[in-house]
Amino acid sequence: MDMRSFLVEMKYASEGLIEKIWHEHNALAELNRQIRVLSRRVESEYQAAIGLQRYAEDPDDVMMGVGRYWENYFGDDKTLHHMSAGEVTLREKLQSHGFSISQLSGSLLAFAKQGLSTVHGSKSSAPQGRPIGTQHLRDVIWEARNQAAHWEEGNFRQPVTDCFNAFATDIDPKFGSFATRNMAFDVVEVLGWKDFASFEKDMLSLA
C-alpha cells in the first residue's frame, strides 16, 4: 500500500480525531479570552470607584464612588462570576476528558506511525521529512507515538528520551516532563495538525 491509499483509508477516522481535539481546545481558549477582557474591565471600574471615594472633596463625590462600586458589583462583576463559573465547568469537563483528549492525540500519532510502518516497514527506510527544530518529522512522529503509548511505564528507550530532550531545548522546556505525562497533544500542536489537510500534507511528504 502506498501513502496516498493509506490516507484514503484513514481519512474519516483521522479527520474526526483532529476536529474533536481542536474543538475543545478552541472553546477553552475563547472562554479564557473573554474572562481576561471582563476581568480587566471589572478591576478598572473598582479602582475608579475607590479613587472617587479616596480623593472625594464633598459627600456627592463619595456617593458617586459608592454608586460606581455597587453598579460594577451588580453588573460586570456578577457577569464575571457567572463566566468564571462557566470556565470552571469547562475546565472540569476538559480535565475529566483530559485522558480522552490525550488518547485522541496519541491515536492520531499512532495513525501517522502506522502509515510509516505500512508504507516503509521501518523508521530508517522512511524519508526524514521536514525539520522540526533540530529533528525531522519522521523521527518526531515515531518517537512521540512511543512516548504517548508508554509514558505511564516511565521507562523509555533512548530514541524517545533524545527526541523529547531535543524538543525541550528547541521548542519549549515543557517537553522535559515527558516522563510524567502524555505529550501527544503538545506534539500535535507543534506539528500544526489543525485539520486533515495539514496532516495529509505531512504524511504525503513521507511517501
Secondary structure as GFF3:
##gff-version 3
##sequence-region A 1 207
A	DSSP	alpha_helix	3	54	.	.	.	ID=ss1
A	DSSP	alpha_helix	59	74	.	.	.	ID=ss2
A	DSSP	alpha_helix	76	96	.	.	.	ID=ss3
A	DSSP	alpha_helix	98	120	.	.	.	ID=ss4
A	DSSP	three_ten_helix	123	125	.	.	.	ID=ss5
A	DSSP	beta_strand	131	132	.	.	.	ID=ss6
A	DSSP	beta_strand	135	136	.	.	.	ID=ss7
A	DSSP	alpha_helix	137	150	.	.	.	ID=ss8
A	DSSP	alpha_helix	158	170	.	.	.	ID=ss9
A	DSSP	three_ten_helix	173	177	.	.	.	ID=ss10
A	DSSP	alpha_helix	184	191	.	.	.	ID=ss11
A	DSSP	alpha_helix	196	204	.	.	.	ID=ss12
###
